[in-house]
Amino acid sequence: SDPNFLLVDLGEDAATAQLGQLKLSTLEDQQWPPDESSLSKSETENSQGFDPGSPHLPWDHPFYDIARHQIIEVAGDDNFGRKVIVFSACRLPPQHQLDHQKLLMYLKATLDQYVESDYTLIYFHHGLTSDNKPSFGWLREAYKEFDRKYKKNIKALYIVHPTMFIKTLLILFKPIISFKFGRKINYVSYLSELEDVVKCDQLVIPTRVRDSLPSMSPPHSPPLPEQVFGVSLVMLRQKDPDNHLVPIVMRDTISFLSDQGNARNEGIFRRSANVTLVKEVQLKYNSGATVNFRDMEDVHLAAVILKTFLRELPEPLLTYQLYNDIVNFTCNDNQAEVMKTLVESLPEENYASLRYLITFLAQVSANSEVNKMTNSNLAVVFGPNLLWGRDNAMSLSAIGPINNFTRTLLDQQHLVFT
């Protein structure tokens, strides 16, 4: 969300008056053409179940008029296992066309699903104009609403395409921003800088923002001979000396997390891990070295590696083939049979790996009184790592149904995998 919401205590003072005078750059005052499509490619291609005019919610939903602008998106996990929330300023309509009170409620309702986990916030500033920037009265109220609950687990705030306006804003309010929170703020001018944090092709980035940012993306290097991350399940099985259906990373992480009561650890799958360690473990796997999580004794590291492995598969574990069926899946009397038919149509490696994962997650939720990870919470964490569209972008319209499918799969796993 707009960092202004989170950072500033907007009292009626000289600083506020000064900010009111700040003119946003003329470039941003141009009339921008609308995005070619309000839906990600995967949804327009795959998903007949959605009304293209309402990419998020049914028209009679109380938040429909806010959600349809796609100002706020959730984009799966970043490279360190944290949920990513994206706020695009360019999608704010002119002030008179938006109920800002409702926007605040929608923002909180979205964040409420994720603030118990570590999360990353990406704010695309490009496209905020004099016409659509929220009033300072609203910002002051928003700041009061965003209490410690929302600030505690935010691990990083990336302000993309910062202008003098945003930098001046943060300088003016520096006395109010806590030192701890100030260290979480990062300015980003190139999409390639974001690539260190999150795969940009999984973000729902408005076209005009992409066009306004120099990409300077590094070229993709060819896979290493022993590479494990980012390699298909079929290829991993072929390279495995014992022809295992379930890949080594899944076997290692799940066997470590299953024993010694690790699955009882509170917040398992909700915390991020040390960034350097995550990269070291990936490098070890990719160079063919043996990884022993028992030597490291870090539950959160193993949990992040498992999620990262799933997210980096070239095709999601639940496959593009099933995308449409899953996004349009509805809960009814014969849901277990429908799910059984769907998962049994998966390739052999995918079915075995899914069964292995879901059986383990059922153990985790069996300890939910201690670890606080119910089937619903696990679905929020794992849904976006089990399925995404062909273009990788994940909009809220698809995330809801995918998480719902994952939760029902966990609820019904004893019937689905018989």
matplotlib code that plots the C-alpha trace (Angstrom):
import matplotlib.pyplot as plt

x = [0.0, 1.0, 3.8, 2.2, -0.6, 1.9, 4.5, 3.2, 1.3, -0.4, -1.2, -2.4, 1.0, 3.4, 4.7, 1.2, 0.7, 4.0, 3.0, -0.2, 1.8, 4.0, 3.1, 3.5, 5.7, 4.1, 5.0, 2.6, -0.2, -0.5, -3.7, -2.6, -4.4, -6.0, -4.2, -5.0, -6.6, -7.6, -7.1, -3.8, -3.3, -3.8, -7.2, -8.5, -7.1, -8.1, -11.0, -14.4, -15.9, -15.1, -17.0, -14.2, -15.8, -15.3, -11.8, -12.1, -15.5, -19.1, -20.8, -23.0, -20.0, -19.7, -16.1, -16.8, -16.5, -13.1, -11.7, -12.5, -9.8, -7.1, -5.3, -4.2, -2.9, -1.4, 1.5, 2.4, 5.8, 9.0, 12.4, 12.5, 9.1, 7.2, 3.8, 4.0, 1.3, 1.4, -0.2, -0.3, -1.0, -1.7, -4.9, -6.4, -9.3, -9.9, -10.8, -14.4, -14.9, -13.6, -14.9, -11.6, -13.2, -14.1, -10.7, -9.2, -11.6, -10.7, -7.0, -7.3, -9.5, -6.8, -4.0, -5.9, -5.4, -1.6, -0.4, 0.0, 2.8, 5.9, 5.2, 6.7, 5.0, 5.7, 4.4, 4.4, 4.3, 4.2, 0.8, -0.1, -1.5, -3.0, -6.4, -6.1, -3.9, -5.9, -6.5, -4.2, -7.2, -7.7, -4.0, -4.1, -7.0, -5.4, -2.2, -4.2, -5.9, -2.6, -1.6, 1.2, -0.7, 0.0, 3.5, 5.0, 5.4, 6.2, 9.8, 10.4, 8.7, 9.8, 8.9, 9.3, 9.9, 10.2, 9.7, 10.8, 7.3, 7.6, 11.2, 10.3, 7.3, 9.5, 12.2, 9.5, 8.1, 11.4, 11.1, 7.8, 9.0, 10.6, 14.2, 13.3, 10.6, 12.9, 15.4, 12.7, 12.1, 13.9, 13.8, 13.8, 14.4, 14.8, 12.7, 16.0, 16.6, 13.3, 14.3, 16.6, 13.5, 10.7, 10.3, 8.9, 6.9, 4.8, 3.8, 0.7, 2.5, 0.3, 1.5, 2.2, 4.4, 6.4, 6.8, 8.0, 10.7, 14.0, 14.0, 17.8, 17.1, 20.1, 20.2, 19.0, 21.9, 21.6, 20.9, 23.8, 24.3, 23.3, 20.6, 17.5, 15.6, 13.7, 13.9, 10.9, 9.7, 10.2, 13.8, 14.5, 13.2, 15.4, 18.5, 17.7, 19.8, 16.9, 14.3, 12.4, 9.0, 9.2, 12.2, 15.1, 14.3, 10.7, 12.0, 14.7, 12.6, 9.5, 11.3, 13.2, 10.0, 8.0, 10.3, 11.4, 8.1, 9.2, 5.7, 4.5, 6.6, 4.3, 4.2, 5.7, 5.5, 4.6, 8.1, 10.8, 14.4, 17.9, 18.4, 22.0, 21.2, 18.4, 20.8, 23.5, 21.1, 19.9, 23.4, 24.3, 21.4, 22.2, 25.8, 24.8, 26.0, 24.1, 22.0, 21.3, 18.7, 19.4, 22.8, 21.3, 18.3, 16.4, 12.7, 11.9, 14.8, 13.5, 10.0, 11.1, 13.2, 10.2, 8.0, 10.7, 11.3, 7.5, 7.4, 10.4, 9.1, 8.9, 5.2, 3.2, 2.7, -1.0, -0.2, -1.5, -3.8, -5.9, -5.8, -9.2, -10.9, -9.4, -10.1, -13.7, -14.0, -17.0, -17.6, -20.6, -21.7, -19.4, -16.4, -14.1, -14.9, -14.3, -10.9, -9.9, -10.6, -8.6, -5.5, -5.5, -5.3, -1.9, 1.4, 2.8, 5.6, 3.1, 0.6, 3.2, 4.7, 1.3, 0.2, 3.5, 3.1, -0.6, -0.2, 2.5, 0.5, -2.4, 0.1, 0.9, -2.8, -3.4, -1.2, -2.9, -3.7, 0.0, 1.4, -1.7, -1.7, -5.2, -6.1, -7.3, -4.0, -2.0, -4.1, -3.3, 0.5, 0.6, -2.2, -0.1, 2.9, 0.8, -0.8, -0.4, -1.4, 0.7, 2.0, 2.9, 0.9, -1.4, -4.3, -6.7, -9.5, -7.6, -5.9, -9.3, -10.4, -6.9, -6.7, -10.3, -9.3, -6.2, -8.1, -10.8, -8.0, -6.5, -10.0, -10.8, -7.2, -8.2, -10.9, -8.9, -5.8, -7.3]
y = [0.0, 3.6, 4.1, 7.4, 5.3, 3.3, 5.8, 9.2, 10.7, 13.5, 16.2, 19.6, 21.3, 23.2, 20.0, 19.0, 22.5, 22.2, 18.8, 20.1, 22.6, 19.8, 19.4, 16.0, 15.9, 17.0, 13.6, 12.0, 14.5, 13.2, 11.3, 7.7, 5.3, 2.4, -0.9, -3.1, -5.6, -5.6, -9.3, -11.2, -13.2, -16.5, -15.5, -14.2, -17.4, -20.0, -18.9, -18.7, -18.7, -15.1, -12.1, -10.0, -6.9, -8.0, -9.4, -9.9, -10.3, -10.8, -7.5, -7.8, -8.2, -5.2, -4.5, -5.0, -1.3, -1.1, -4.5, -4.0, -1.3, -3.9, -1.3, -4.0, -7.4, -10.4, -12.0, -15.3, -15.5, -13.5, -15.3, -15.6, -17.2, -14.0, -13.1, -10.2, -7.4, -5.0, -1.5, 0.3, 4.0, 4.4, 2.3, 4.8, 6.5, 10.2, 11.1, 11.8, 8.3, 6.3, 5.8, 6.1, 4.9, 1.7, 1.5, 1.5, -1.2, -3.3, -2.8, -3.9, -6.9, -8.0, -7.5, -9.3, -12.5, -12.2, -10.0, -13.0, -14.1, -12.2, -10.2, -7.8, -4.7, -3.3, 0.1, 1.3, 5.1, 5.9, 7.3, 9.1, 12.5, 15.6, 14.1, 10.7, 11.2, 10.7, 13.7, 14.2, 13.9, 10.4, 9.6, 10.7, 8.4, 5.6, 5.9, 5.6, 2.5, 0.8, -0.3, -2.6, -5.6, -4.5, -3.1, -6.0, -8.6, -6.4, -7.3, -4.9, -2.0, -1.4, 2.0, 1.6, 4.7, 7.2, 10.8, 13.9, 14.0, 10.7, 11.3, 14.8, 13.2, 10.7, 13.3, 15.6, 12.8, 11.2, 12.2, 10.2, 7.0, 4.5, 3.7, 0.0, 0.7, 3.2, 0.4, -1.6, 1.1, 0.6, 2.7, 0.9, 2.5, -0.6, -3.8, -5.8, -4.5, -6.1, -9.4, -9.9, -10.0, -11.4, -12.9, -9.9, -12.1, -13.2, -9.6, -8.0, -4.9, -2.4, -1.9, 1.8, 1.1, -1.5, 0.9, 3.7, 1.6, 0.6, -3.2, -3.8, -7.5, -9.8, -12.5, -16.0, -18.3, -22.0, -24.6, -26.2, -29.9, -30.8, -28.1, -29.0, -25.6, -24.5, -27.9, -30.0, -33.0, -35.3, -34.3, -34.5, -38.1, -39.0, -37.6, -39.4, -42.6, -44.3, -43.0, -41.4, -39.9, -37.3, -34.8, -34.8, -31.2, -32.3, -35.5, -33.7, -30.8, -32.7, -35.5, -32.9, -31.0, -34.2, -35.4, -34.2, -32.3, -29.6, -29.5, -28.3, -25.1, -22.0, -20.0, -22.8, -21.7, -18.1, -16.9, -16.0, -17.3, -15.8, -14.6, -15.7, -19.2, -19.6, -18.8, -21.1, -24.1, -23.6, -23.4, -26.6, -28.5, -27.0, -28.1, -31.7, -31.4, -33.2, -30.9, -32.0, -29.8, -31.6, -30.0, -26.5, -27.1, -24.3, -25.1, -21.9, -22.4, -25.8, -24.5, -21.6, -24.0, -26.3, -23.3, -21.9, -25.2, -25.5, -21.8, -22.2, -25.3, -24.4, -25.6, -25.6, -28.9, -28.8, -28.1, -25.5, -28.2, -28.1, -24.3, -23.7, -26.6, -25.5, -21.8, -22.7, -25.4, -25.2, -26.9, -29.3, -32.8, -34.7, -32.5, -35.3, -37.3, -34.3, -33.6, -37.3, -37.3, -34.1, -35.1, -38.6, -37.0, -35.5, -36.9, -39.6, -37.4, -34.6, -37.0, -38.6, -35.3, -33.7, -36.7, -36.6, -32.9, -33.0, -36.0, -34.0, -30.8, -32.8, -33.7, -30.0, -29.0, -31.9, -29.8, -26.5, -25.9, -25.5, -24.3, -22.1, -23.6, -24.7, -26.0, -22.5, -21.0, -23.6, -23.0, -19.3, -20.2, -23.0, -22.2, -19.7, -22.1, -25.0, -23.2, -20.1, -19.0, -19.5, -15.9, -16.4, -13.3, -14.1, -11.7, -11.8, -13.1, -16.4, -16.6, -17.0, -20.0, -21.6, -21.2, -22.6, -25.6, -26.2, -25.9, -28.4, -30.7, -30.7, -31.2, -34.1, -35.6, -38.9, -39.4, -37.9, -40.0, -43.4]
z = [0.0, -0.3, 2.2, 3.2, 4.8, 6.9, 7.8, 8.6, 11.5, 9.6, 12.1, 10.9, 11.0, 8.8, 7.3, 6.2, 4.7, 2.8, 1.5, 0.2, -1.9, -3.3, -7.0, -8.5, -11.6, -14.9, -16.5, -14.0, -14.8, -18.3, -19.2, -19.3, -21.6, -19.7, -19.5, -22.5, -20.1, -16.5, -16.4, -16.4, -19.6, -17.9, -16.7, -20.0, -21.7, -19.2, -17.2, -18.7, -15.2, -14.6, -15.9, -17.6, -16.3, -12.7, -12.4, -8.6, -7.1, -8.1, -8.8, -5.8, -3.4, -1.0, -2.2, -5.9, -6.8, -5.1, -6.2, -9.9, -10.1, -9.1, -7.0, -4.5, -5.6, -3.8, -5.8, -4.2, -2.3, -2.7, -2.9, 0.8, 1.4, 2.3, 0.9, -1.6, -1.5, -4.5, -4.5, -7.8, -7.5, -11.3, -10.8, -8.3, -10.2, -9.8, -6.1, -6.9, -8.4, -5.4, -1.9, 0.0, 3.3, 1.5, -0.1, 3.4, 4.6, 1.5, 2.1, 5.7, 4.6, 2.2, 4.6, 7.4, 5.5, 5.4, 8.3, 10.6, 8.2, 7.3, 4.2, 1.7, 0.4, -3.2, -3.9, -7.6, -7.3, -11.0, -12.1, -8.8, -10.0, -8.5, -9.6, -7.9, -4.8, -1.6, 0.7, 3.7, 6.0, 4.7, 5.0, 8.7, 9.4, 7.5, 9.5, 12.8, 11.4, 10.6, 14.0, 15.2, 13.8, 10.2, 10.8, 12.9, 10.2, 7.2, 6.4, 3.6, 1.8, -1.8, -3.3, -7.0, -9.2, -6.3, -7.2, -5.3, -3.9, -2.1, -1.0, 0.4, 2.1, 3.9, 4.8, 6.3, 8.4, 9.4, 13.0, 13.2, 11.5, 13.9, 13.2, 12.9, 10.3, 8.4, 7.8, 6.0, 3.3, -0.1, -3.2, -6.5, -9.9, -12.1, -12.3, -12.3, -8.7, -7.7, -9.3, -6.3, -4.1, -6.2, -9.7, -11.6, -14.0, -11.1, -10.3, -11.7, -12.9, -14.8, -18.4, -18.0, -15.0, -17.0, -19.8, -17.5, -15.9, -17.6, -17.2, -17.4, -16.6, -16.3, -19.0, -17.8, -17.3, -18.6, -15.8, -14.0, -14.7, -11.1, -10.9, -8.8, -8.4, -11.5, -13.1, -14.1, -12.0, -15.0, -15.4, -11.7, -11.7, -14.7, -13.0, -9.7, -9.4, -7.6, -10.0, -7.0, -8.0, -5.2, -5.6, -3.1, -1.9, -0.9, 0.7, 2.7, 3.9, 4.7, 6.5, 8.7, 9.4, 10.2, 12.9, 16.4, 16.7, 14.2, 12.7, 16.1, 15.8, 16.1, 12.9, 10.8, 7.1, 8.2, 9.0, 6.5, 6.8, 6.7, 3.1, 2.9, 4.2, 1.7, -1.1, 0.3, 0.6, -3.0, -4.2, -2.4, -4.0, -7.4, -7.2, -6.3, -2.6, 0.2, 2.4, 6.0, 7.7, 11.0, 11.2, 10.7, 13.1, 11.5, 11.0, 9.1, 6.7, 5.7, 5.4, 3.1, 1.0, 0.5, -0.6, -2.8, -4.5, -5.4, -6.6, -8.8, -10.7, -14.4, -14.3, -11.1, -9.2, -10.0, -13.7, -16.2, -17.6, -14.4, -13.9, -15.4, -13.5, -10.2, -10.5, -11.3, -8.6, -6.4, -3.1, -3.2, -2.1, -4.5, -4.1, -2.9, -6.0, -8.3, -6.6, -6.8, -10.5, -11.0, -9.1, -10.5, -14.0, -13.0, -14.3, -12.1, -10.5, -9.8, -8.2, -6.0, -4.9, -4.2, -2.1, -0.2, 0.5, 1.4, 3.7, 5.6, 5.7, 7.3, 10.1, 10.5, 10.8, 13.2, 15.5, 14.8, 18.5, 19.0, 15.7, 14.7, 11.2, 10.4, 6.9, 6.0, 7.1, 5.2, 2.1, 2.2, 2.4, -0.1, -2.7, -4.7, -4.6, -6.0, -9.0, -11.0, -14.6, -17.7, -17.5, -13.8, -12.7, -9.9, -9.3, -6.3, -8.5, -9.0, -5.6, -3.7, -5.7, -5.7, -1.9, -1.5, -3.6, -1.5, 1.8, 0.5, -0.7, 2.9, 4.4, 2.1, 1.7, 3.4, 0.7, -2.3, -1.9, -1.1]

ax = plt.figure().add_subplot(projection="3d")
ax.plot(x, y, z, "-o")
ax.set_aspect("equal")
plt.show()
